[in-house]
Amino acid sequence: MNEARIFDRRRLLLILSLLLLAGFFATTLFGYFVSKQAIRDAIVGQDLPLTASNIYSEIQKDLVRPVLISSTMAQDTFVRDWVLKGESNVDEIARYLREVKQRYGAFSSFFVSDKSAIYYTSAGILKRVSTSDPRDAWYFRVRDMKQEYETNVDPDLANADALTIFINYRVYDFSGNYIGATGIGLTVDAVRRLITDYQQRFQRTIYFVDARGQVVVFGNQTGRAQDLRSAPGLGPLVDHILQKKTGSFQFAANGANHILHVNYLPELKWYLFVEQNEDVALAGIRRTLYFNLAISLAVTLIVLFLTHRVLSRYQRGIEEMAATDKLTGLLNRHAFTILIDKLIAEYRRTPQPIAMLLADIDHFKEINDRHGHVVGDQVLSAVAGHLTGGLRKSDIAVRWGGEEFLLVLRNCDHAEAYRIAENLRQKLAETPIRADGRQVPVTISIGISEYGGAESPDLTVNRADAALYAAKNGGRNRVEPAPEQEAT
């Protein structure tokens, strides 16, 4: 009986699913945000500074070394003696510069004499520097600066204008007078390869920035603007960063949060920027979030499916218990009350005759007294099976009470109902019921009435009951029709 619901299963499942999903999602999202904050704190407080320190140490080893070499060249007695002797033997300074270049693996080595304005390289004389040549501006800048050296990125005249990082060191004679500039150069491509290697090793974006906020050297993955002041998100922070020189900073750019750690390299007079895209760092826990959400959804669906199965079976059992007679398996009077309302509603939409047969086992008390209640119960069950076996699927069989059974026949008029009732009575009278190993002859009496729409179903049942009473008084084992209902 699907029409009689003990509880609304769909609503219960909806509430349960919402609770499960809310619980799983809340737990998963809470774990994600806690992990996200922990990772961010670790990046800002530990990972990035430690990585920056490691890279700083590597950079010092690989890039500060040229500063030391240039310092050694500037203080070399040979260079100063050679200048003071009049720069007469060019081969001597060329051989010296060549040995420095080969020994230390430099891309280029040079010396510019302030007295003669000659630019010497490992190959000999390159040119004379002049204030009128823009390409020589670096030298006159070095001659006038107060610092002992500078790091500069310029094309190398001696090597087909290859972009080169020069360490330009001021040279003094033994009396402390300025006599020229010396140093070595590293190709920018070589340094870029070095930075790219660091980027791959540490999974960070690395680049160098000068005191003007210009990116001077970078790897092949940074994508940073040349002038950091024009970089999205980072631009407004540049002056503060350059002033502070060292520390951790955060900024948003292109829809992602970036964490930046800065170290100042006094030897190069550059800033080392080590940048971490937070989205990249959180990719792992984001995948874990999606995985956990998928598991939560799967678990929810499994729980709902199992709950649905259990509730369906439980509900069917409860409904059967509430609507079915336990002994005979027929519907009980409570179920009949629900179904008859539906039948009457259908009758009002499409009037079709409804017949009601009220059957009663003859001399049932004698059967109980003679054979016992066990046999009596078996007889009740067997009669119920006999009655339902002679009905259509659309008909309804109800245990009305005790040894009485009510049969409701849809689309069945009075004459057809009488034929069906007589057939049921005759077959049962001709076939003894086997109960508890013995043959028990059983007969039934049946009263018939027809619902015509002018009375209540209860009155139709009452008329069938009156007909049954007449059949009992008429000798039992017979069918008695009730008088037709009078029109109103």
RODO-2510 file (C-alpha; in nm, 4 decimals, decimal comma):
residues 488
     n   res          X          Y          Z
     1     m     0,0000     0,0000     0,0000
     2     n     0,2003     0,2941    -0,1296
     3     e    -0,0758     0,5389    -0,0442
     4     a    -0,0333     0,5009     0,3326
     5     r     0,2981     0,6489     0,4438
     6     i     0,4216     0,6127     0,7996
     7     f     0,6776     0,8916     0,7331
     8     d     0,8050     1,1003     0,4410
     9     r     1,1183     0,9147     0,3309
    10     r     1,2195     1,1678     0,0661
    11     r     1,2147     1,4554     0,3091
    12     l     1,4147     1,2557     0,5614
    13     l     1,6741     1,1665     0,2970
    14     l     1,6961     1,5299     0,1870
    15     i     1,7576     1,6487     0,5429
    16     l     2,0112     1,3701     0,6004
    17     s     2,1945     1,4515     0,2754
    18     l     2,2097     1,8204     0,3618
    19     l     2,3447     1,7428     0,7094
    20     l     2,6049     1,5005     0,5739
    21     l     2,7168     1,7344     0,2967
    22     a     2,7296     2,0313     0,5307
    23     g     2,9287     1,8324     0,7848
    24     f     3,1740     1,6878     0,5327
    25     f     3,2180     2,0156     0,3463
    26     a     3,2573     2,2194     0,6643
    27     t     3,5191     1,9785     0,7999
    28     t     3,7046     1,9629     0,4675
    29     l     3,6989     2,3388     0,4109
    30     f     3,8034     2,4081     0,7693
    31     g     4,0967     2,1701     0,7285
    32     y     4,1854     2,3328     0,3962
    33     f     4,1877     2,6867     0,5342
    34     v     4,3821     2,5815     0,8430
    35     s     4,6378     2,4047     0,6234
    36     k     4,6460     2,7002     0,3850
    37     q     4,7197     2,9422     0,6679
    38     a     4,9812     2,7074     0,8129
    39     i     5,1548     2,6775     0,4748
    40     r     5,1413     3,0537     0,4229
    41     d     5,2872     3,1139     0,7691
    42     a     5,5569     2,8550     0,6994
    43     i     5,6416     3,0175     0,3658
    44     v     5,6581     3,3662     0,5147
    45     g     5,8276     3,2748     0,8412
    46     q     6,0536     2,9837     0,7460
    47     d     6,0612     2,8391     0,3978
    48     l     6,1080     3,1527     0,1909
    49     p     6,3625     3,3221     0,4208
    50     l     6,5567     2,9964     0,4466
    51     t     6,5442     2,9458     0,0711
    52     a     6,6469     3,3084     0,0166
    53     s     6,9370     3,2608     0,2581
    54     n     7,0473     2,9467     0,0738
    55     i     7,0240     3,1228    -0,2603
    56     y     7,2024     3,4240    -0,1128
    57     s     7,4868     3,1971    -0,0042
    58     e     7,4983     3,0383    -0,3497
    59     i     7,4914     3,3796    -0,5175
    60     q     7,7685     3,5043    -0,2938
    61     k     7,9768     3,2053    -0,3901
    62     d     7,9104     3,2406    -0,7624
    63     l     7,8762     3,6164    -0,8136
    64     v     8,0656     3,7783    -0,5274
    65     r     8,3778     3,5869    -0,6266
    66     p     8,4290     3,8175    -0,9309
    67     v     8,4288     4,1134    -0,6887
    68     l     8,7117     3,9544    -0,4948
    69     i     8,9006     3,8814    -0,8145
    70     s     8,8576     4,2408    -0,9330
    71     s     8,9708     4,3666    -0,5910
    72     t     9,2818     4,1491    -0,6150
    73     m     9,3554     4,2872    -0,9632
    74     a     9,3135     4,6476    -0,8427
    75     q     9,5670     4,5915    -0,5650
    76     d     9,8087     4,3836    -0,7690
    77     t    10,1629     4,5277    -0,7544
    78     f    10,2309     4,4269    -1,1135
    79     v     9,9454     4,6373    -1,2501
    80     r    10,0476     4,9454    -1,0557
    81     d    10,4199     4,9022    -1,1383
    82     w    10,3393     4,8524    -1,5053
    83     v    10,1403     5,1756    -1,5179
    84     l    10,3989     5,3742    -1,3282
    85     k    10,6725     5,2472    -1,5690
    86     g    10,4912     5,4126    -1,8536
    87     e    10,2782     5,1280    -1,9966
    88     s    10,5579     5,0549    -2,2393
    89     n    10,5104     4,6813    -2,2909
    90     v    10,1520     4,6088    -2,3959
    91     d    10,2196     4,2347    -2,4179
    92     e    10,2868     4,2225    -2,0435
    93     i     9,9449     4,3641    -1,9423
    94     a     9,7718     4,1558    -2,2108
    95     r     9,9380     3,8386    -2,0814
    96     y     9,8404     3,9310    -1,7250
    97     l     9,4759     3,9907    -1,8198
    98     r     9,4732     3,6683    -2,0197
    99     e     9,6032     3,4684    -1,7245
   100     v     9,3368     3,6198    -1,4958
   101     k     9,0672     3,5376    -1,7470
   102     q     9,1840     3,1779    -1,7879
   103     r     9,2576     3,1124    -1,4220
   104     y     8,9221     3,2314    -1,2943
   105     g     8,7073     3,1384    -1,5905
   106     a     8,5969     3,4985    -1,6558
   107     f     8,4258     3,5992    -1,9767
   108     s     8,6489     3,9062    -2,0083
   109     s     8,9199     4,0946    -1,8163
   110     f     9,0296     4,4533    -1,8682
   111     f     9,2291     4,7525    -1,7486
   112     v     9,1747     5,1166    -1,8488
   113     s     9,4581     5,3582    -1,7815
   114     d     9,3544     5,7033    -1,6676
   115     k     9,6835     5,8552    -1,7872
   116     s     9,6763     5,7210    -2,1430
   117     a     9,2983     5,6564    -2,1678
   118     i     9,3823     5,3220    -2,3312
   119     y     9,1424     5,0277    -2,2850
   120     y     9,3514     4,7079    -2,2470
   121     t     9,2113     4,3549    -2,2755
   122     s     9,3596     4,0065    -2,2865
   123     a     9,4053     4,0593    -2,6594
   124     g     9,5967     4,3867    -2,6210
   125     i     9,4782     4,7432    -2,6870
   126     l     9,1066     4,7662    -2,7575
   127     k     9,0599     5,1449    -2,7911
   128     r     9,1040     5,4814    -2,6248
   129     v     8,8154     5,5910    -2,4023
   130     s     8,6684     5,9309    -2,4662
   131     t     8,4167     6,1527    -2,2937
   132     s     8,2514     6,2039    -2,6314
   133     d     8,1718     5,8327    -2,6734
   134     p     7,8530     5,7308    -2,4857
   135     r     7,9803     5,3781    -2,4652
   136     d     8,2678     5,4982    -2,2480
   137     a     8,0434     5,6727    -1,9961
   138     w     8,0914     5,3845    -1,7530
   139     y     8,4612     5,4594    -1,7182
   140     f     8,4203     5,8273    -1,6364
   141     r     8,1453     5,7350    -1,3939
   142     v     8,3850     5,4960    -1,2178
   143     r     8,6622     5,7585    -1,2189
   144     d     8,4381     6,0099    -1,0428
   145     m     8,2561     5,7787    -0,8006
   146     k     8,3409     5,7591    -0,4314
   147     q     8,2863     5,3862    -0,3947
   148     e     8,5742     5,1491    -0,4576
   149     y     8,3838     4,9520    -0,7218
   150     e     8,0528     4,9086    -0,9016
   151     t     7,8613     4,6290    -1,0651
   152     n     7,7342     4,7246    -1,4060
   153     v     7,5563     4,5563    -1,6973
   154     d     7,6859     4,6746    -2,0364
   155     p     7,7714     4,5403    -2,3824
   156     d     8,1285     4,4135    -2,3986
   157     l     8,3163     4,5884    -2,6798
   158     a     8,5831     4,3213    -2,6767
   159     n     8,3313     4,0374    -2,7265
   160     a     8,0925     4,1437    -3,0037
   161     d     7,8847     4,3553    -2,7652
   162     a     7,7698     4,0548    -2,5634
   163     l     7,5666     4,1762    -2,2663
   164     t     7,8031     4,1436    -1,9729
   165     i     7,8042     4,1989    -1,5984
   166     f     8,1179     4,3998    -1,5225
   167     i     8,2863     4,4450    -1,1872
   168     n     8,4553     4,7834    -1,2318
   169     y     8,7206     4,8435    -0,9643
   170     r     8,9151     5,1659    -0,9072
   171     v     9,2988     5,1307    -0,9104
   172     y     9,5350     5,3528    -0,7060
   173     d     9,9143     5,3919    -0,7135
   174     f    10,1266     5,3422    -0,4062
   175     s    10,0594     5,7021    -0,3031
   176     g     9,6833     5,6622    -0,3217
   177     n     9,6351     5,8460    -0,6504
   178     y     9,3744     5,7168    -0,8982
   179     i     9,5413     5,5631    -1,2005
   180     g     9,2655     5,3655    -1,3760
   181     a     8,9982     5,0949    -1,3543
   182     t     9,0263     4,7189    -1,3779
   183     g     8,8055     4,4144    -1,3373
   184     i     8,6408     4,1171    -1,5018
   185     g     8,3085     4,0459    -1,6693
   186     l     8,0561     3,7640    -1,6694
   187     t     7,8047     3,7192    -1,9490
   188     v     7,4454     3,7920    -1,8526
   189     d     7,3398     3,4674    -2,0201
   190     a     7,5694     3,2724    -1,7915
   191     v     7,4236     3,4417    -1,4856
   192     r     7,0733     3,3863    -1,6184
   193     r     7,1465     3,0162    -1,6536
   194     l     7,2747     3,0198    -1,2994
   195     i     6,9555     3,1869    -1,1719
   196     t     6,7389     2,9546    -1,3804
   197     d     6,9128     2,6617    -1,2161
   198     y     6,8364     2,8118    -0,8749
   199     q     6,4746     2,8629    -0,9753
   200     q     6,4372     2,5011    -1,0799
   201     r     6,6145     2,3765    -0,7712
   202     f     6,4226     2,5856    -0,5190
   203     q     6,0952     2,6267    -0,7140
   204     r     6,1031     3,0027    -0,6694
   205     t     6,1232     3,3056    -0,9012
   206     i     6,4592     3,4786    -0,8616
   207     y     6,5860     3,8080    -1,0012
   208     f     6,8243     4,0920    -0,9183
   209     v     6,7178     4,4525    -0,8776
   210     d     6,9423     4,7571    -0,8624
   211     a     6,9030     5,0599    -0,6364
   212     r     6,6807     5,2320    -0,8959
   213     g     6,4224     4,9517    -0,8854
   214     q     6,5277     4,8148    -1,2237
   215     v     6,5489     4,4419    -1,2869
   216     v     6,9083     4,3907    -1,4008
   217     v     6,9417     4,0124    -1,4158
   218     f     6,6690     3,7508    -1,4147
   219     g     6,6069     3,3912    -1,5099
   220     n     6,3950     3,2730    -1,8005
   221     q     6,0744     3,2254    -1,5992
   222     t     6,0164     3,5505    -1,4107
   223     g     5,8072     3,7547    -1,6547
   224     r     5,8824     4,0630    -1,4444
   225     a     5,8727     4,4129    -1,5931
   226     q     6,2100     4,5836    -1,6350
   227     d     6,0978     4,8686    -1,4077
   228     l     5,9456     4,7160    -1,0962
   229     r     5,7511     5,0339    -1,0232
   230     s     5,5287     4,9447    -1,3181
   231     a     5,4810     4,5832    -1,2067
   232     p     5,1203     4,5006    -1,1028
   233     g     5,0822     4,4682    -0,7286
   234     l     5,4539     4,5028    -0,6580
   235     g     5,5005     4,8574    -0,7922
   236     p     5,3663     5,0480    -0,4877
   237     l     5,5948     4,8479    -0,2562
   238     v     5,9229     4,8993    -0,4439
   239     d     6,0429     5,2168    -0,2677
   240     h     5,9630     5,0698     0,0727
   241     i     6,1445     4,7468    -0,0156
   242     l     6,4543     4,9282    -0,1442
   243     q     6,4631     5,1405     0,1670
   244     k     6,4209     4,8481     0,4036
   245     k     6,6652     4,6332     0,1969
   246     t     6,5808     4,3014     0,3703
   247     g     6,2549     4,1376     0,4735
   248     s     5,9392     3,9541     0,3641
   249     f     5,6554     4,1193     0,1726
   250     q     5,3220     4,0134     0,0208
   251     f     5,1345     4,1476    -0,2793
   252     a     4,8575     4,0407    -0,5153
   253     a     4,9017     4,0346    -0,8930
   254     n     4,7086     3,8730    -1,1784
   255     g     4,4603     3,7168    -0,9401
   256     a     4,7259     3,5419    -0,7308
   257     n     4,8924     3,6211    -0,4002
   258     h     5,2719     3,6457    -0,4067
   259     i     5,5151     3,6241    -0,1175
   260     l     5,8497     3,8007    -0,1610
   261     h     6,1708     3,7837     0,0375
   262     v     6,4461     4,0368    -0,0289
   263     n     6,8151     4,0305     0,0595
   264     y     7,0585     4,3089    -0,0128
   265     l     7,3971     4,2053    -0,1549
   266     p     7,6349     4,4866    -0,0558
   267     e     7,9180     4,3374    -0,2638
   268     l     7,7129     4,3669    -0,5834
   269     k     7,4999     4,6614    -0,4605
   270     w     7,2015     4,4671    -0,5872
   271     y     6,8892     4,3329    -0,4251
   272     l     6,8138     3,9627    -0,4459
   273     f     6,4386     3,9098    -0,4924
   274     v     6,3089     3,5571    -0,4204
   275     e     5,9397     3,5334    -0,5043
   276     q     5,6888     3,2567    -0,4351
   277     n     5,3483     3,2304    -0,6033
   278     e     5,1215     3,1241    -0,3211
   279     d     4,8860     2,9438    -0,5602
   280     v     5,1715     2,7206    -0,6733
   281     a     5,2658     2,6443    -0,3139
   282     l     4,9036     2,5647    -0,2299
   283     a     4,8450     2,3500    -0,5388
   284     g     4,9097     2,0342    -0,3390
   285     i     4,6587     2,1045    -0,0632
   286     r     4,4128     2,2366    -0,3228
   287     r     4,4292     1,9001    -0,4972
   288     t     4,3822     1,7395    -0,1558
   289     l     4,0784     1,9643    -0,1014
   290     y     3,9206     1,8529    -0,4292
   291     f     4,0048     1,4898    -0,3513
   292     n     3,8529     1,5171    -0,0031
   293     l     3,5424     1,6868    -0,1408
   294     a     3,5055     1,4098    -0,3970
   295     i     3,5442     1,1474    -0,1229
   296     s     3,2918     1,3356     0,0937
   297     l     3,0443     1,3431    -0,1936
   298     a     3,1007     0,9744    -0,2655
   299     v     3,0609     0,8809     0,1021
   300     t     2,7457     1,0938     0,1211
   301     l     2,5987     0,9223    -0,1843
   302     i     2,6855     0,5777    -0,0466
   303     v     2,5374     0,6615     0,2935
   304     l     2,2243     0,8011     0,1291
   305     f     2,1919     0,4952    -0,0931
   306     l     2,2283     0,2561     0,2007
   307     t     1,9967     0,4702     0,4121
   308     h     1,7433     0,4719     0,1293
   309     r     1,7602     0,0927     0,1057
   310     v     1,7263     0,0471     0,4792
   311     l     1,4454     0,3004     0,5120
   312     s     1,2618     0,1512     0,2152
   313     r     1,2717    -0,1952     0,3653
   314     y     1,1883    -0,0594     0,7089
   315     q     0,9018     0,1478     0,5715
   316     r     0,7658    -0,1419     0,3700
   317     g     0,7790    -0,3577     0,6797
   318     i     0,6094    -0,0942     0,8935
   319     e     0,3469    -0,0312     0,6274
   320     e     0,2806    -0,4009     0,5885
   321     m     0,2472    -0,4347     0,9644
   322     a     0,0142    -0,1357     0,9769
   323     a    -0,1974    -0,2351     0,6767
   324     t    -0,1847    -0,6165     0,6657
   325     d    -0,3390    -0,8885     0,8769
   326     k    -0,0518    -1,0935     1,0109
   327     l    -0,2314    -1,4322     0,9988
   328     t    -0,3894    -1,4203     0,6540
   329     g    -0,1735    -1,1628     0,4726
   330     l    -0,4884    -0,9745     0,3709
   331     l    -0,5399    -0,6026     0,4216
   332     n    -0,6865    -0,4974     0,7529
   333     r    -0,9746    -0,2603     0,8185
   334     h    -0,7383     0,0388     0,8610
   335     a    -0,6012    -0,0165     0,5115
   336     f    -0,9531    -0,0588     0,3782
   337     t    -1,0480     0,2836     0,5195
   338     i    -0,7644     0,4459     0,3206
   339     l    -0,8274     0,2540    -0,0016
   340     i    -1,2035     0,2942    -0,0055
   341     d    -1,1626     0,6725    -0,0013
   342     k    -0,9480     0,6457    -0,3149
   343     l    -1,2034     0,4147    -0,4791
   344     i    -1,4881     0,6541    -0,4050
   345     a    -1,2822     0,9449    -0,5483
   346     e    -1,2244     0,7429    -0,8665
   347     y    -1,5953     0,6545    -0,8798
   348     r    -1,6890     1,0227    -0,8692
   349     r    -1,4553     1,0992    -1,1607
   350     t    -1,5630     0,7925    -1,3631
   351     p    -1,8715     0,6165    -1,2224
   352     q    -1,8279     0,2379    -1,2453
   353     p    -2,0088    -0,0225    -1,0308
   354     i    -1,8358    -0,1397    -0,7141
   355     a    -1,9492    -0,4650    -0,5544
   356     m    -1,8820    -0,5668    -0,1948
   357     l    -1,8859    -0,9323    -0,0811
   358     l    -1,8889    -1,0029     0,2915
   359     a    -1,8005    -1,3710     0,3511
   360     d    -1,8121    -1,5663     0,6772
   361     i    -1,6836    -1,9177     0,7533
   362     d    -1,9741    -2,1415     0,8539
   363     h    -1,9580    -2,3061     1,2003
   364     f    -1,6055    -2,1723     1,2600
   365     k    -1,6487    -2,1953     1,6388
   366     e    -1,7133    -2,5671     1,6062
   367     i    -1,3940    -2,6052     1,3990
   368     n    -1,1961    -2,4341     1,6751
   369     d    -1,3639    -2,6358     1,9467
   370     r    -1,3201    -2,9677     1,7666
   371     h    -0,9733    -2,9290     1,6155
   372     g    -0,8133    -2,6538     1,8227
   373     h    -0,7033    -2,2982     1,7497
   374     v    -0,3979    -2,4051     1,5493
   375     v    -0,6208    -2,5775     1,2970
   376     g    -0,8603    -2,2831     1,3172
   377     d    -0,5801    -2,0422     1,2242
   378     q    -0,4732    -2,2671     0,9351
   379     v    -0,8330    -2,2760     0,8115
   380     l    -0,8511    -1,8939     0,8231
   381     s    -0,5310    -1,8646     0,6258
   382     a    -0,6415    -2,1252     0,3710
   383     v    -0,9820    -1,9592     0,3189
   384     a    -0,8064    -1,6212     0,2709
   385     g    -0,5857    -1,7794     0,0036
   386     h    -0,8886    -1,9398    -0,1630
   387     l    -1,0731    -1,6060    -0,1769
   388     t    -0,7830    -1,4030    -0,3142
   389     g    -0,7042    -1,6758    -0,5674
   390     g    -1,0407    -1,6157    -0,7299
   391     l    -1,0054    -1,2379    -0,7578
   392     r    -0,8533    -1,0006    -1,0102
   393     k    -0,5453    -0,7881    -0,9340
   394     s    -0,7613    -0,4773    -0,9164
   395     d    -0,9873    -0,6303    -0,6486
   396     i    -0,9319    -0,5876    -0,2750
   397     a    -0,9494    -0,8566    -0,0049
   398     v    -0,9788    -0,7508     0,3614
   399     r    -0,9929    -0,9517     0,6796
   400     w    -1,2927    -0,7810     0,8276
   401     g    -1,2716    -0,9429     1,1681
   402     g    -1,2728    -1,2908     1,3233
   403     e    -1,3768    -1,5308     1,0472
   404     e    -1,5245    -1,2588     0,8234
   405     f    -1,3715    -1,1407     0,4960
   406     l    -1,4687    -0,8399     0,2833
   407     l    -1,4065    -0,8488    -0,0922
   408     v    -1,4291    -0,5220    -0,2901
   409     l    -1,4665    -0,5788    -0,6645
   410     r    -1,4004    -0,2851    -0,8976
   411     n    -1,6033    -0,2352    -1,2150
   412     c    -1,8335    -0,5218    -1,1141
   413     d    -2,2114    -0,4991    -1,1125
   414     h    -2,4547    -0,6899    -0,8946
   415     a    -2,5030    -0,9840    -1,1338
   416     e    -2,1287    -1,0339    -1,1962
   417     a    -2,0632    -1,0116    -0,8234
   418     y    -2,3194    -1,2834    -0,7577
   419     r    -2,1538    -1,5102    -1,0165
   420     i    -1,8081    -1,4590    -0,8613
   421     a    -1,9401    -1,5163    -0,5095
   422     e    -2,1205    -1,8349    -0,6075
   423     n    -1,8072    -1,9635    -0,7794
   424     l    -1,5972    -1,8983    -0,4688
   425     r    -1,8528    -2,0650    -0,2406
   426     q    -1,8908    -2,3718    -0,4594
   427     k    -1,5189    -2,4373    -0,5090
   428     l    -1,4490    -2,4095    -0,1363
   429     a    -1,7400    -2,6436    -0,0514
   430     e    -1,6066    -2,9017    -0,2962
   431     t    -1,2464    -2,8887    -0,1727
   432     p    -1,1823    -2,9758     0,1958
   433     i    -0,8993    -2,7809     0,3593
   434     r    -0,5985    -2,9780     0,4761
   435     a    -0,4950    -2,8476     0,8186
   436     d    -0,2532    -3,0033     1,0676
   437     g    -0,2514    -3,3321     0,8724
   438     r    -0,6267    -3,3756     0,8495
   439     q    -0,9025    -3,2896     0,6012
   440     v    -1,1390    -3,0228     0,7334
   441     p    -1,4590    -2,9559     0,5334
   442     v    -1,5293    -2,5835     0,5234
   443     t    -1,8121    -2,3799     0,3754
   444     i    -1,8772    -2,0081     0,3621
   445     s    -2,1792    -1,7816     0,3437
   446     i    -2,1604    -1,4594     0,1400
   447     g    -2,3655    -1,1419     0,1398
   448     i    -2,3503    -0,9108    -0,1643
   449     s    -2,4162    -0,5370    -0,2034
   450     e    -2,3394    -0,2812    -0,4734
   451     y    -2,2211     0,0760    -0,4200
   452     g    -2,4278     0,3114    -0,6288
   453     g    -2,2929     0,6501    -0,5273
   454     a    -2,5983     0,7623    -0,3267
   455     e    -2,4832     0,6177     0,0063
   456     s    -2,1658     0,6033     0,2091
   457     p    -1,9342     0,3011     0,1785
   458     d    -2,0198     0,2100     0,5367
   459     l    -2,3854     0,1740     0,4452
   460     t    -2,2903    -0,0448     0,1475
   461     v    -2,0923    -0,2707     0,3806
   462     n    -2,3838    -0,2733     0,6236
   463     r    -2,6177    -0,3883     0,3479
   464     a    -2,3740    -0,6679     0,2591
   465     d    -2,3645    -0,7613     0,6273
   466     a    -2,7450    -0,7775     0,6354
   467     a    -2,7407    -1,0034     0,3278
   468     l    -2,4794    -1,2247     0,4983
   469     y    -2,7040    -1,2501     0,8032
   470     a    -2,9883    -1,3570     0,5749
   471     a    -2,7622    -1,6234     0,4178
   472     k    -2,6761    -1,7578     0,7629
   473     n    -3,0409    -1,7742     0,8616
   474     g    -3,1221    -1,9340     0,5285
   475     g    -2,9129    -2,2407     0,6063
   476     r    -2,5486    -2,1265     0,5452
   477     n    -2,3219    -2,2273     0,2549
   478     r    -2,5056    -1,9930     0,0256
   479     v    -2,4863    -1,6507    -0,1419
   480     e    -2,7452    -1,3888    -0,0583
   481     p    -2,7709    -1,0569    -0,2463
   482     a    -2,8798    -0,7421    -0,0633
   483     p    -3,1759    -0,5563    -0,2035
   484     e    -3,0788    -0,2899    -0,4560
   485     q    -3,0322     0,0586    -0,3138
   486     e    -3,3312     0,2835    -0,3591
   487     a    -3,2705     0,5943    -0,5716
   488     t    -3,2727     0,9256    -0,3866
***
